[in-house]
Amino acid sequence: MKYIASCSFGKDSIATILLAIENNEPLDGAVFSEVMFDLARNISGENPEQIEWIYTVAIPKLAALGCPVEVVRAERDYMSCFHNTIKSGKNKGKLPGWPIGGMCVINRDCKIKPIKQYLKHIEQDYTIIQYIGIAKDEPKRLARLKGNKISLLDKYGYTEQMAMQKCKEYDLVSPIYDNGTRGGCWFCPNAKINQFVVFRASHPHLWNELRELSFTPNLCSYGFKYGKTLQEVEMQMDAYEFKHSQPTLFD
């Protein structure tokens, strides 16, 4: 048997590892799938502050606690998915362009696939038990767990709030929680407008990558976020910035 924790470095997956260590649950290591925006230029799909924290703080700390972390990457990246010419169907000859929220090819091909390949390689010699970071107060997600996938957060009665507290105990709270409540790729269409605003201000060079992509010819769709073009999303961002920069009667 091999016991592997899936780790995104959010609060739930880190708390899962910490609970395994504290309660002497069998644990052989963790696997982290790093989505890449551009492999050739070594641009990660993770927020720059997040990926630096993962490599310089989180991975060394978990290793010191007895949980080595294996980092896996797909052969494909965001750029290759964006520019891959469609070979058949009504959009034959066009480029896929922006990933579709809720049906994300990036999640499928660049995140999930390398984890499956990593686990499949181990399965040649072992039966795998996979720890998944789903909290007690996420019943719908827990109901979807199948086979050899286990939630230690549920086993030990941990809610999402308790998972965060456990991470604080070990000084392992991800910087993604400084300006939001979710992780994910910095180009994800599921990100909220305020998260895009913060990201654009902090990393204009990366936001400009998206601007340049928005002018790519021959795309299937120019909808960056659920049908809205990047320019339309930027208008929402500008409006959000303006609204929250205005003084109030109490300033």
Secondary structure, DSSP 8 states (H G I E B T S, - for coil): -EEEEE--SSHHHHHHHHHHHHTT----EEEEE--EEETTTTEESS-HHHHHHIIIIIHHHHHHTT--EEEE--S--HHHHHH----SSTTTTSB--S--TTS-HHIIIIIIHHHHHHHHHHTTT--EEEE----TT-HHHHHT--TTEE-HHHHTT--HHHHHHHHHHTT---GGGGS-S----TT-TTS-HHHHHHHHHH-HHHHHHHHHHHT-SSBS---SBTTB-HHHHHHHHHHHHHHHHS--TT-
